[in-house]
């Protein structure tokens, strides 16, 4: 395992300013480089954002000077993920009370936005795991707990639109979705009778769940580069 200490960022956050910060980490295969994207939403009067990108190959940060005005007026709400070198966040616009899936391509340095469907916005507080890398895209996981099982709606980004592709029902004590494997399987943690946390694998095609009995640490979160390591 290799660790890298990141250099000081270019964007400073004065202690008397209110701000929210989101970090995303992933691999850009087109550039053969690892990237960290830092989004900072400053909140004082009118909202504005700063975005900077760390490149492992240069061991330096680069500030993104031009952010589209529409996106710059939004604020980071929740979620962060990277897929194919593209960073994603859920951001909100106060003026029209709308929410968007905002993306930033670390290669082309282009921003894009997709308006979230009303069905997602209504239950935005129940989006657990929020944004996850899924196949060659990303998805939102919208969870509804109905004892003794968990209903998970999977909304996949396709052609700049979010479409609901699956609704899965996961049994067990307080299951929590963690992420997807490359084999179209959803990794889930669940709580045993004595409070221990285990890993389970839900196959979206067969709708079967495999309780692996692999113990997980508390507060376990997996990124898209780590999920397959658990199931090799």
N, C-alpha and C positions, 0 to 999 in steps of 0.2 A: 504494500500500500504506500502511495506517495502523497506527501502533503506539500502544498505550496503556500507560502505566506504572501498574500496579495499586497501590492504597494498601496500607498495612501491614494484615495480617490481624488478626482478633480473637483467634485461637488461638495462643498462644505455645508454643514447644517448648523447654523447658529443656535445656541441653547435656548434663546428666547423665541425661536420660530417653531410653529407646529408643523409637523410633516409626518408622512408615512412612507416607508421604504419597502420595496420588494426586490429580492435577488433571485435570479434564475441561472442555472448552470446546465450546460449541455455541450454536445460535440457537433461541430459543423463539418460534415463529411465532404462538402464541396471545397472547403478551405483546408481540410485536414488539420483542424485546430479546435481547441477547447475554448469556450467563451463563457464569461459571466456577464449578465446584463443586470444593471442596477437602475431601477426606476424609483425616483423620489418625487412624491407629490407634496408640494408645499401648500399649506392651508393657512392663509391669512388674507382676508378679503377675497379677492378673486383667485381661484385655484390656478396653479401652473405646475408644470412638470419638468424634471431634468432626467435625461437618460444618458448613461455612459456604459461603455463596453470594455471589459478586460479581455485581452488576448493572451493565451499562454505562450504563443510563439514569440511575442515581443515583450512579454512580462510588463505590460503597460496598459493604462486606461485611455480610452478615447471618448471625448464628449461628443454627443450627437447634437449638432448645432441647430438643426431645423426640425421642429416637430409640427405636424399639421395643426392649424389653429383649433379645429374641432376636437382633436384628441388632446391638445394642450389645455383645453378648458375643462377636461374631465378630471376625475380623481380616482386613484386606485381604490377599488372596493375589496377585492379578495382574489385569491388564487394566483398561481404562477406555474408555468410548465414550459419545457422546450421540446420541440419535435423538429427534426431535420434542420437544425440551426435556426429555427424561428422561435422567438420568445412570445408567450401569450399571457395576458392578464384579463381579469374582469374589471372594467372601469365604469363609473357612473357619471352622468351629466345631470347637475342639479336643476338647470333651467327647465328641462322638459321631463325630468324624473325618469330618464331612460338609462338602460344598462347595455354595455357593448362588450364583445370579445375583441380585444385590441391585440394586434400582433406586430412584431418588429423582426424583420429578417436581418440577421447578423452579417449576412453576405452582401446583399444589395443595399442595406440600411434603409429599407422602405417600410413605412407604417401602413397598416390596413385595419379596418374595423368592421365588425359584423353586429348588427342589432340583435340582441337576445329576444327570442320569442316570448310573448306574454306568459305562456305556460311555464317558462323557466323563471321569469321575473317574479311571478306570484309566489313561488316557493324558493326564492333565492337563499333565504336563511337556512334551508334544509339541504343545500348543495354541499355534501361532505366529500372531501377529497377534491372537490371543485374541478379543476382542470387536470386532465391526465393525458399523457401521450397515448395514442391509440393507432396502431398500424402506421400508416404514413401521414397521419393527421393528429388531431387532438379531439377530446370529447369532454363533456361535462357530465358529472355523476350527480343525479338528483335523487336524494334518499328520503324515504318515508317509512318511519318505524311503526310497525303494527305488530305488537306482541303476539306470538314469540318469533317473529321473522322480520326481515328487512326487505323492502321493495326498492329496487334501484332502477331508475330510468337513465338510459345511456343515450345522450344526445351527441351525435358525431358531426364534426365540421366537414361538409362536402360542398365543393363549388361555391364557397363563400356564403354558405347557409348552414344553420344547425338543424339537423333532422333527428327525430327520435327513432333509433334503430332497434333498441331492445328494452324490455322491462324484465328484470330477473328478480326472483324471490329467493332469498338466502335465509335458511333456518339457523337457529343457534342463539346463544346468549350474546347480545350486543355485538353482532358482527360489524366490521368496519372495512369498506373497500380500500385497498392500498394501491392498486395499479394493475396494468395488464402485462402479460408475457407476449412474446412474439408468436405464440401458438393460439392466439385468440382466447386466452383464459384470463379470468379476473381473480387476482389474489385478494384474499380476505383474511383479516384476523378475527378470532372469536375467543370468548372468555370461557375457560373451563370451570368445572364445579368448585374448584378451590381458588379461583381467581387468576390462575395462570393463563397466559395468552398463547394461542396456537395459530399456525398458518393453515388456511384451507384454500383449495383451488377450485373455482367454479368454471366449467366449460360452457361457453355460450352456445355451442352447437348442440351438444348432447343434453344440456341442462342438468348435468350431474355435478355434484360437489364431492371433492376428495379431501377428507380431513387428514392432513399429513402427519399430525402430532409433532410437527417441528415447533419447538418453543421459540417465541419471539420476545425481544426486550419490550418493556413498557414504552409507550409513546413512539412506536415504530412507524416510520414513514419511509417509503421506498420511492426512488426516482426511476426513470425509464431505463437508466443504465444498470440498475441494480436488481431489477425484479427477476431476471432470468438466473441470477446467481443463486437464488434461494431454491430453485426447482431443478437444478442440474442433476 
